[in-house]
Amino acid sequence: MRGLIDKLALFFVSLLLIPPEKVSFETAALSVSVFVICCVTTVIDRRWARIAAAEVFLVMCIFYPQTALLVAPIAYTLAESRDKKQMLCILPAVVLSYIGSGLRMGLCVTAYVMLADVLCNRRLNFEDKDSELKFTRDSGVENSLVLMERNKRLIEQQNNEINMATLKERNRIAREIHDNVGHVLSRSLLQLGAVMAVTKNDEKMTALLRPVRESMDLALDSIRNSVHDLRDDSIDLKTTAEEILKPLEGSYKIYRQYDFSYNVDKDIKLCFIAVLKEAVTNIIRHSDADTVSVTMTEHPTFMQLVVDDNGKSSKRPDSEGMGLSNIRERVKMLDGIINITTTGGFRIFITIPKQNDKENEHEDNSSR
């Protein structure tokens, strides 16, 4: 658009060079032709179009010498090619302006041609700098996005390492409690039982030892529950899923997709692990598939697990055994939905609401 404005400005300034006595219908037609040439070369920005425009203009100058006074916009068109050799195409038109209109007009035409070259080079340099600026800006935005993505991956990796370290520490603590405190309490209970057996005839001693034994039993149960909770919380769902899928490696193409955070509810983790174990067992025993897909996805209010294969002889839902029945019961206990199909292969689709959402719902119902 800037180039067309410059051409039209040069065109209208060049019209001032035409003497009033030479203004006629013929001159108007030639001026309109030059105007059309300027517009066409702006729309068709090609080398052949510029050369063709210059040739047409030269033919017009040969038959109508006064047309040479309008050479400035044509010179601008040729200067757009950045090839100084193409500017030689308008040299005959400049010469004709000297011959047909005199020295004064010829000098004005030469000045306009030089002005056209300066204006065109200035515009082209501005466009080059603008393109460089846009390229630099786009490169900066792209590099910023790449850096943000790398930082995101680095943060995720760090969080994963922290999570794994936390899980290992929980396992270690659970093992230490089980191996040390649990065994000591168990041994103390046995010794206390032996003492109570020896002193069973002494009612006073038995009365004193019975509360101690009950307290130790309560402490042992509490420690066992704590150890179980620690072990359950320290289960990494992704790592455990990979261990369950190991028997399928080599014989099946396995497609995995894990999209969940590290703080998945304990009950959901245990349920997904049990479902995946049963699914893998059924695939190995009852399916002739060669491809298995496992998808675990976390949504704002629920978790999803999808396990499917492309086998044709998978076990039918109506003939399911204890494993699938237990899975249905486990999912039902968590208020989840399970769907098992055999169309195009064996497929288990499970949706379980998050525990915190259920607790909030129960609190709302209680408040009402």
C-alpha positions as a Markdown table, in Angstrom:
| # | Residue | x | y | z |
|---|---|---|---|---|
| 1 | Met | 0.0 | 0.0 | 0.0 |
| 2 | Arg | 2.9 | 2.4 | 0.8 |
| 3 | Gly | 4.3 | 1.7 | -2.7 |
| 4 | Leu | 1.1 | 2.5 | -4.4 |
| 5 | Ile | 0.8 | 5.8 | -2.5 |
| 6 | Asp | 4.3 | 6.8 | -3.5 |
| 7 | Lys | 3.6 | 5.9 | -7.2 |
| 8 | Leu | 0.4 | 7.9 | -7.2 |
| 9 | Ala | 2.1 | 10.9 | -5.6 |
| 10 | Leu | 4.8 | 10.8 | -8.3 |
| 11 | Phe | 2.2 | 10.4 | -10.9 |
| 12 | Phe | 0.2 | 13.5 | -9.9 |
| 13 | Val | 3.4 | 15.6 | -9.5 |
| 14 | Ser | 4.5 | 14.5 | -12.9 |
| 15 | Leu | 1.1 | 15.7 | -14.3 |
| 16 | Leu | 2.2 | 19.2 | -13.4 |
| 17 | Leu | 5.0 | 19.0 | -16.0 |
| 18 | Ile | 2.5 | 18.8 | -18.9 |
| 19 | Pro | 2.0 | 22.3 | -20.4 |
| 20 | Pro | -1.6 | 23.5 | -20.3 |
| 21 | Glu | -1.6 | 24.0 | -24.1 |
| 22 | Lys | -0.8 | 20.3 | -24.6 |
| 23 | Val | -3.7 | 19.0 | -22.4 |
| 24 | Ser | -6.1 | 17.1 | -24.6 |
| 25 | Phe | -8.2 | 14.0 | -24.7 |
| 26 | Glu | -5.2 | 12.1 | -26.0 |
| 27 | Thr | -3.1 | 13.3 | -23.1 |
| 28 | Ala | -5.8 | 12.4 | -20.6 |
| 29 | Ala | -6.0 | 8.9 | -22.1 |
| 30 | Leu | -2.2 | 8.4 | -21.9 |
| 31 | Ser | -2.3 | 9.6 | -18.3 |
| 32 | Val | -5.0 | 7.2 | -17.4 |
| 33 | Ser | -3.0 | 4.4 | -19.0 |
| 34 | Val | 0.1 | 5.2 | -16.9 |
| 35 | Phe | -2.1 | 5.3 | -13.8 |
| 36 | Val | -3.5 | 1.8 | -14.6 |
| 37 | Ile | 0.1 | 0.6 | -15.2 |
| 38 | Cys | 1.1 | 1.9 | -11.7 |
| 39 | Cys | -1.9 | 0.1 | -10.1 |
| 40 | Val | -1.3 | -3.2 | -12.0 |
| 41 | Thr | 2.4 | -3.4 | -11.1 |
| 42 | Thr | 1.5 | -2.8 | -7.4 |
| 43 | Val | -1.0 | -5.7 | -7.4 |
| 44 | Ile | 1.2 | -8.0 | -9.5 |
| 45 | Asp | 4.5 | -7.6 | -7.8 |
| 46 | Arg | 6.6 | -9.7 | -10.2 |
| 47 | Arg | 9.7 | -9.1 | -12.2 |
| 48 | Trp | 8.0 | -9.9 | -15.5 |
| 49 | Ala | 5.2 | -7.5 | -14.7 |
| 50 | Arg | 7.6 | -4.6 | -14.1 |
| 51 | Ile | 9.6 | -5.2 | -17.3 |
| 52 | Ala | 6.3 | -5.5 | -19.3 |
| 53 | Ala | 5.1 | -2.2 | -17.8 |
| 54 | Ala | 8.4 | -0.5 | -18.8 |
| 55 | Glu | 8.2 | -1.9 | -22.3 |
| 56 | Val | 4.6 | -0.8 | -22.7 |
| 57 | Phe | 5.5 | 2.7 | -21.4 |
| 58 | Leu | 8.4 | 3.0 | -23.9 |
| 59 | Val | 6.1 | 2.1 | -26.8 |
| 60 | Met | 3.7 | 4.8 | -25.6 |
| 61 | Cys | 6.7 | 7.3 | -25.5 |
| 62 | Ile | 7.8 | 6.5 | -29.0 |
| 63 | Phe | 4.3 | 7.2 | -30.5 |
| 64 | Tyr | 3.4 | 10.0 | -28.0 |
| 65 | Pro | 6.6 | 11.7 | -26.8 |
| 66 | Gln | 4.7 | 13.8 | -24.2 |
| 67 | Thr | 4.2 | 10.6 | -22.2 |
| 68 | Ala | 7.9 | 10.6 | -21.2 |
| 69 | Leu | 7.0 | 13.4 | -18.7 |
| 70 | Leu | 5.2 | 10.7 | -16.6 |
| 71 | Val | 8.2 | 8.4 | -16.4 |
| 72 | Ala | 8.7 | 8.9 | -12.6 |
| 73 | Pro | 6.2 | 6.3 | -11.3 |
| 74 | Ile | 7.5 | 3.8 | -13.9 |
| 75 | Ala | 11.0 | 4.4 | -12.5 |
| 76 | Tyr | 9.7 | 3.8 | -9.0 |
| 77 | Thr | 8.2 | 0.5 | -10.2 |
| 78 | Leu | 11.5 | -0.7 | -11.7 |
| 79 | Ala | 13.4 | 0.4 | -8.6 |
| 80 | Glu | 11.3 | -2.0 | -6.5 |
| 81 | Ser | 13.2 | -4.9 | -8.1 |
| 82 | Arg | 16.4 | -3.7 | -6.3 |
| 83 | Asp | 18.2 | -4.3 | -9.6 |
| 84 | Lys | 19.8 | -1.1 | -10.9 |
| 85 | Lys | 20.2 | -2.6 | -14.4 |
| 86 | Gln | 16.4 | -2.5 | -14.8 |
| 87 | Met | 16.5 | 1.2 | -14.3 |
| 88 | Leu | 18.3 | 1.4 | -17.7 |
| 89 | Cys | 15.0 | 0.4 | -19.4 |
| 90 | Ile | 13.6 | 3.9 | -18.7 |
| 91 | Leu | 16.7 | 5.7 | -20.0 |
| 92 | Pro | 15.2 | 6.1 | -23.5 |
| 93 | Ala | 12.1 | 7.8 | -22.0 |
| 94 | Val | 14.3 | 10.3 | -20.1 |
| 95 | Val | 16.1 | 11.1 | -23.4 |
| 96 | Leu | 12.8 | 11.6 | -25.2 |
| 97 | Ser | 11.8 | 14.0 | -22.5 |
| 98 | Tyr | 14.8 | 16.2 | -23.4 |
| 99 | Ile | 14.2 | 15.9 | -27.1 |
| 100 | Gly | 10.4 | 16.5 | -27.0 |
| 101 | Ser | 10.1 | 19.0 | -24.2 |
| 102 | Gly | 13.4 | 20.8 | -23.9 |
| 103 | Leu | 16.2 | 21.0 | -21.5 |
| 104 | Arg | 14.2 | 22.4 | -18.6 |
| 105 | Met | 11.6 | 19.7 | -18.7 |
| 106 | Gly | 14.2 | 17.1 | -19.2 |
| 107 | Leu | 16.0 | 18.2 | -16.1 |
| 108 | Cys | 12.7 | 18.1 | -14.1 |
| 109 | Val | 12.0 | 14.6 | -15.4 |
| 110 | Thr | 15.5 | 13.5 | -14.4 |
| 111 | Ala | 15.0 | 15.0 | -10.9 |
| 112 | Tyr | 11.7 | 13.1 | -10.5 |
| 113 | Val | 13.3 | 9.9 | -11.6 |
| 114 | Met | 16.0 | 10.3 | -9.0 |
| 115 | Leu | 13.4 | 11.2 | -6.4 |
| 116 | Ala | 11.5 | 8.0 | -7.3 |
| 117 | Asp | 14.6 | 5.9 | -6.8 |
| 118 | Val | 15.2 | 7.6 | -3.4 |
| 119 | Leu | 11.6 | 7.1 | -2.3 |
| 120 | Cys | 11.6 | 3.4 | -3.4 |
| 121 | Asn | 14.9 | 2.6 | -1.6 |
| 122 | Arg | 13.7 | 4.3 | 1.5 |
| 123 | Arg | 10.5 | 2.3 | 1.6 |
| 124 | Leu | 12.3 | -1.0 | 0.9 |
| 125 | Asn | 14.8 | -0.3 | 3.6 |
| 126 | Phe | 12.0 | 0.5 | 6.0 |
| 127 | Glu | 10.2 | -2.8 | 5.1 |
| 128 | Asp | 13.5 | -4.7 | 5.6 |
| 129 | Lys | 14.0 | -3.2 | 9.1 |
| 130 | Asp | 10.3 | -3.9 | 9.9 |
| 131 | Ser | 10.7 | -7.5 | 8.8 |
| 132 | Glu | 13.8 | -7.9 | 10.9 |
| 133 | Leu | 12.0 | -6.4 | 13.9 |
| 134 | Lys | 9.1 | -8.8 | 13.4 |
| 135 | Phe | 11.5 | -11.7 | 13.1 |
| 136 | Thr | 13.4 | -10.7 | 16.2 |
| 137 | Arg | 10.1 | -10.2 | 18.1 |
| 138 | Asp | 8.8 | -13.6 | 16.9 |
| 139 | Ser | 12.1 | -15.3 | 17.7 |
| 140 | Gly | 12.0 | -13.7 | 21.2 |
| 141 | Val | 8.4 | -14.9 | 21.8 |
| 142 | Glu | 9.3 | -18.4 | 20.5 |
| 143 | Asn | 12.4 | -18.6 | 22.7 |
| 144 | Ser | 10.4 | -17.4 | 25.7 |
| 145 | Leu | 7.8 | -20.1 | 25.1 |
| 146 | Val | 10.5 | -22.7 | 24.7 |
| 147 | Leu | 12.2 | -21.5 | 27.9 |
| 148 | Met | 8.8 | -21.6 | 29.7 |
| 149 | Glu | 8.2 | -25.2 | 28.5 |
| 150 | Arg | 11.7 | -26.2 | 29.6 |
| 151 | Asn | 11.2 | -24.6 | 33.0 |
| 152 | Lys | 7.9 | -26.4 | 33.3 |
| 153 | Arg | 9.5 | -29.7 | 32.5 |
| 154 | Leu | 12.3 | -29.0 | 35.0 |
| 155 | Ile | 9.8 | -28.2 | 37.7 |
| 156 | Glu | 7.8 | -31.3 | 37.0 |
| 157 | Gln | 11.0 | -33.4 | 37.1 |
| 158 | Gln | 12.0 | -31.8 | 40.4 |
| 159 | Asn | 8.6 | -32.4 | 41.8 |
| 160 | Asn | 8.8 | -36.0 | 40.6 |
| 161 | Glu | 12.2 | -36.4 | 42.3 |
| 162 | Ile | 10.9 | -34.9 | 45.5 |
| 163 | Asn | 7.8 | -37.1 | 45.4 |
| 164 | Met | 9.9 | -40.2 | 44.8 |
| 165 | Ala | 12.2 | -39.2 | 47.7 |
| 166 | Thr | 9.2 | -38.6 | 49.9 |
| 167 | Leu | 7.8 | -42.0 | 49.1 |
| 168 | Lys | 11.1 | -43.8 | 49.7 |
| 169 | Glu | 11.4 | -42.0 | 53.1 |
| 170 | Arg | 7.8 | -43.1 | 54.0 |
| 171 | Asn | 8.6 | -46.7 | 53.0 |
| 172 | Arg | 11.8 | -46.5 | 55.1 |
| 173 | Ile | 9.9 | -45.1 | 58.2 |
| 174 | Ala | 7.2 | -47.7 | 57.8 |
| 175 | Arg | 9.8 | -50.5 | 57.5 |
| 176 | Glu | 11.7 | -49.2 | 60.6 |
| 177 | Ile | 8.5 | -49.0 | 62.7 |
| 178 | His | 7.4 | -52.5 | 61.6 |
| 179 | Asp | 10.8 | -54.1 | 62.1 |
| 180 | Asn | 11.7 | -52.4 | 65.3 |
| 181 | Val | 8.8 | -51.1 | 67.4 |
| 182 | Gly | 6.3 | -53.6 | 66.1 |
| 183 | His | 8.6 | -56.6 | 66.9 |
| 184 | Val | 9.4 | -55.2 | 70.3 |
| 185 | Leu | 5.7 | -54.8 | 71.1 |
| 186 | Ser | 4.9 | -58.3 | 69.8 |
| 187 | Arg | 7.7 | -59.8 | 71.9 |
| 188 | Ser | 6.6 | -57.8 | 75.0 |
| 189 | Leu | 3.1 | -59.1 | 74.5 |
| 190 | Leu | 4.3 | -62.7 | 74.4 |
| 191 | Gln | 6.4 | -62.1 | 77.5 |
| 192 | Leu | 3.4 | -60.5 | 79.2 |
| 193 | Gly | 1.2 | -63.3 | 78.2 |
| 194 | Ala | 3.7 | -65.8 | 79.7 |
| 195 | Val | 3.8 | -63.8 | 83.0 |
| 196 | Met | 0.0 | -63.8 | 83.1 |
| 197 | Ala | -0.1 | -67.5 | 82.5 |
| 198 | Val | 2.3 | -68.1 | 85.4 |
| 199 | Thr | 0.5 | -65.8 | 87.7 |
| 200 | Lys | -3.0 | -66.7 | 86.6 |
| 201 | Asn | -3.9 | -67.9 | 90.2 |
| 202 | Asp | -2.9 | -64.5 | 91.6 |
| 203 | Glu | -6.0 | -62.4 | 90.9 |
| 204 | Lys | -4.4 | -59.2 | 92.1 |
| 205 | Met | -1.4 | -59.6 | 89.7 |
| 206 | Thr | -3.8 | -60.6 | 86.9 |
| 207 | Ala | -5.9 | -57.5 | 87.5 |
| 208 | Leu | -2.8 | -55.3 | 87.3 |
| 209 | Leu | -1.4 | -56.9 | 84.2 |
| 210 | Arg | -4.7 | -57.1 | 82.2 |
| 211 | Pro | -4.9 | -53.2 | 81.5 |
| 212 | Val | -1.2 | -53.3 | 80.5 |
| 213 | Arg | -1.9 | -56.0 | 78.0 |
| 214 | Glu | -4.9 | -54.2 | 76.6 |
| 215 | Ser | -2.9 | -51.0 | 76.2 |
| 216 | Met | -0.1 | -52.8 | 74.5 |
| 217 | Asp | -2.6 | -54.5 | 72.2 |
| 218 | Leu | -4.1 | -51.1 | 71.4 |
| 219 | Ala | -0.6 | -49.7 | 70.7 |
| 220 | Leu | 0.3 | -52.6 | 68.4 |
| 221 | Asp | -2.9 | -52.2 | 66.5 |
| 222 | Ser | -2.3 | -48.5 | 66.1 |
| 223 | Ile | 1.2 | -49.0 | 64.9 |
| 224 | Arg | 0.0 | -51.6 | 62.4 |
| 225 | Asn | -2.6 | -49.2 | 61.0 |
| 226 | Ser | 0.0 | -46.4 | 60.8 |
| 227 | Val | 2.4 | -48.7 | 59.0 |
| 228 | His | -0.3 | -49.7 | 56.5 |
| 229 | Asp | -1.3 | -46.1 | 56.0 |
| 230 | Leu | 2.3 | -45.1 | 55.4 |
| 231 | Arg | 2.8 | -47.9 | 52.9 |
| 232 | Asp | -0.4 | -47.2 | 51.1 |
| 233 | Asp | 0.4 | -43.5 | 50.9 |
| 234 | Ser | 3.9 | -44.2 | 49.7 |
| 235 | Ile | 2.7 | -46.1 | 46.6 |
| 236 | Asp | 3.6 | -44.3 | 43.4 |
| 237 | Leu | 0.8 | -45.1 | 40.9 |
| 238 | Lys | 2.8 | -44.6 | 37.8 |
| 239 | Thr | 5.8 | -46.8 | 39.0 |
| 240 | Thr | 3.4 | -49.5 | 40.2 |
| 241 | Ala | 1.5 | -49.4 | 36.9 |
| 242 | Glu | 4.8 | -49.9 | 35.0 |
| 243 | Glu | 5.7 | -52.9 | 37.2 |
| 244 | Ile | 2.3 | -54.4 | 36.6 |
| 245 | Leu | 2.7 | -54.0 | 32.8 |
| 246 | Lys | 6.1 | -55.6 | 32.7 |
| 247 | Pro | 4.8 | -59.1 | 31.9 |
| 248 | Leu | 3.3 | -57.7 | 28.7 |
| 249 | Glu | 6.5 | -56.2 | 27.4 |
| 250 | Gly | 7.9 | -58.0 | 24.4 |
| 251 | Ser | 4.7 | -59.8 | 23.5 |
| 252 | Tyr | 2.4 | -56.8 | 23.2 |
| 253 | Lys | 2.6 | -53.2 | 21.9 |
| 254 | Ile | 1.8 | -51.1 | 25.0 |
| 255 | Tyr | 0.5 | -47.6 | 24.7 |
| 256 | Arg | 0.6 | -45.6 | 28.0 |
| 257 | Gln | -0.8 | -42.2 | 28.9 |
| 258 | Tyr | -0.5 | -40.9 | 32.5 |
| 259 | Asp | -2.0 | -37.5 | 33.3 |
| 260 | Phe | -2.5 | -37.1 | 37.0 |
| 261 | Ser | -0.9 | -35.3 | 40.0 |
| 262 | Tyr | 1.1 | -36.9 | 42.7 |
| 263 | Asn | -1.5 | -36.5 | 45.4 |
| 264 | Val | -4.0 | -39.1 | 44.1 |
| 265 | Asp | -6.3 | -40.4 | 46.8 |
| 266 | Lys | -5.1 | -43.6 | 48.5 |
| 267 | Asp | -8.3 | -45.6 | 47.8 |
| 268 | Ile | -8.3 | -44.6 | 44.2 |
| 269 | Lys | -4.7 | -45.7 | 43.8 |
| 270 | Leu | -5.3 | -49.1 | 45.3 |
| 271 | Cys | -8.4 | -49.5 | 43.2 |
| 272 | Phe | -6.6 | -48.6 | 39.9 |
| 273 | Ile | -3.8 | -51.0 | 40.9 |
| 274 | Ala | -6.2 | -53.8 | 41.5 |
| 275 | Val | -8.1 | -53.2 | 38.3 |
| 276 | Leu | -4.9 | -53.0 | 36.2 |
| 277 | Lys | -3.6 | -56.3 | 37.8 |
| 278 | Glu | -6.8 | -58.1 | 36.9 |
| 279 | Ala | -6.9 | -56.6 | 33.4 |
| 280 | Val | -3.3 | -57.7 | 32.7 |
| 281 | Thr | -4.1 | -61.2 | 34.0 |
| 282 | Asn | -7.2 | -61.4 | 31.8 |
| 283 | Ile | -5.2 | -60.2 | 28.7 |
| 284 | Ile | -2.5 | -62.9 | 29.2 |
| 285 | Arg | -5.0 | -65.7 | 29.9 |
| 286 | His | -8.0 | -65.0 | 27.7 |
| 287 | Ser | -7.0 | -62.5 | 24.9 |
| 288 | Asp | -5.2 | -63.0 | 21.6 |
| 289 | Ala | -4.4 | -59.3 | 21.4 |
| 290 | Asp | -1.1 | -57.8 | 20.3 |
| 291 | Thr | -1.8 | -54.2 | 21.4 |
| 292 | Val | -2.7 | -52.9 | 24.9 |
| 293 | Ser | -3.6 | -49.4 | 25.8 |
| 294 | Val | -3.6 | -48.0 | 29.4 |
| 295 | Thr | -4.8 | -44.5 | 30.2 |
| 296 | Met | -5.0 | -42.9 | 33.6 |
| 297 | Thr | -6.4 | -39.3 | 33.6 |
| 298 | Glu | -7.2 | -36.9 | 36.4 |
| 299 | His | -10.0 | -34.5 | 36.0 |
| 300 | Pro | -11.1 | -31.7 | 38.3 |
| 301 | Thr | -13.7 | -33.8 | 40.1 |
| 302 | Phe | -12.9 | -37.4 | 39.2 |
| 303 | Met | -10.3 | -39.9 | 38.1 |
| 304 | Gln | -10.5 | -42.2 | 35.0 |
| 305 | Leu | -8.8 | -45.5 | 34.1 |
| 306 | Val | -9.2 | -47.1 | 30.7 |
| 307 | Val | -7.6 | -50.4 | 29.8 |
| 308 | Asp | -8.3 | -52.0 | 26.4 |
| 309 | Asp | -6.8 | -54.4 | 23.9 |
| 310 | Asn | -7.5 | -55.4 | 20.3 |
| 311 | Gly | -8.1 | -59.1 | 21.0 |
| 312 | Lys | -11.0 | -61.1 | 19.7 |
| 313 | Ser | -11.3 | -63.8 | 22.3 |
| 314 | Ser | -11.5 | -61.7 | 25.5 |
| 315 | Lys | -13.6 | -63.0 | 28.4 |
| 316 | Arg | -17.2 | -61.8 | 28.1 |
| 317 | Pro | -18.7 | -59.7 | 30.9 |
| 318 | Asp | -21.5 | -62.2 | 31.4 |
| 319 | Ser | -18.9 | -64.9 | 32.2 |
| 320 | Glu | -16.6 | -62.9 | 34.4 |
| 321 | Gly | -15.0 | -64.6 | 37.4 |
| 322 | Met | -14.1 | -63.5 | 40.9 |
| 323 | Gly | -11.5 | -61.0 | 39.7 |
| 324 | Leu | -13.8 | -58.8 | 37.7 |
| 325 | Ser | -16.6 | -59.2 | 40.3 |
| 326 | Asn | -14.2 | -58.0 | 43.0 |
| 327 | Ile | -13.3 | -55.1 | 40.8 |
| 328 | Arg | -16.9 | -54.1 | 40.4 |
| 329 | Glu | -17.4 | -54.2 | 44.2 |
| 330 | Arg | -14.3 | -52.2 | 44.8 |
| 331 | Val | -15.4 | -49.5 | 42.3 |
| 332 | Lys | -18.9 | -49.5 | 43.7 |
| 333 | Met | -17.5 | -48.9 | 47.2 |
| 334 | Leu | -15.9 | -45.7 | 46.0 |
| 335 | Asp | -19.1 | -44.5 | 44.3 |
| 336 | Gly | -17.5 | -45.1 | 40.9 |
| 337 | Ile | -18.8 | -46.2 | 37.6 |
| 338 | Ile | -17.3 | -49.2 | 35.7 |
| 339 | Asn | -18.1 | -50.3 | 32.2 |
| 340 | Ile | -16.7 | -53.5 | 30.6 |
| 341 | Thr | -17.1 | -54.1 | 26.9 |
| 342 | Thr | -15.8 | -56.7 | 24.4 |
| 343 | Thr | -16.6 | -54.9 | 21.1 |
| 344 | Gly | -13.4 | -54.7 | 19.1 |
| 345 | Gly | -11.5 | -56.1 | 22.1 |
| 346 | Phe | -11.7 | -56.2 | 25.9 |
| 347 | Arg | -12.1 | -52.8 | 27.5 |
| 348 | Ile | -12.5 | -51.6 | 31.0 |
| 349 | Phe | -13.6 | -48.0 | 31.6 |
| 350 | Ile | -13.7 | -46.7 | 35.2 |
| 351 | Thr | -14.6 | -43.3 | 36.6 |
| 352 | Ile | -14.2 | -42.6 | 40.3 |
| 353 | Pro | -15.1 | -39.3 | 42.0 |
| 354 | Lys | -12.3 | -37.8 | 44.1 |
| 355 | Gln | -12.5 | -38.5 | 47.8 |
| 356 | Asn | -12.3 | -34.8 | 48.8 |
| 357 | Asp | -15.3 | -34.0 | 46.6 |
| 358 | Lys | -17.3 | -36.8 | 48.3 |
| 359 | Glu | -16.3 | -35.5 | 51.7 |
| 360 | Asn | -17.4 | -32.0 | 50.8 |
| 361 | Glu | -20.7 | -33.4 | 49.6 |
| 362 | His | -21.2 | -35.3 | 52.8 |
| 363 | Glu | -20.4 | -32.2 | 54.8 |
| 364 | Asp | -22.9 | -30.2 | 52.8 |
| 365 | Asn | -25.6 | -32.8 | 53.4 |
| 366 | Ser | -24.8 | -32.9 | 57.1 |
| 367 | Ser | -25.1 | -29.1 | 57.3 |
| 368 | Arg | -28.5 | -29.2 | 55.7 |
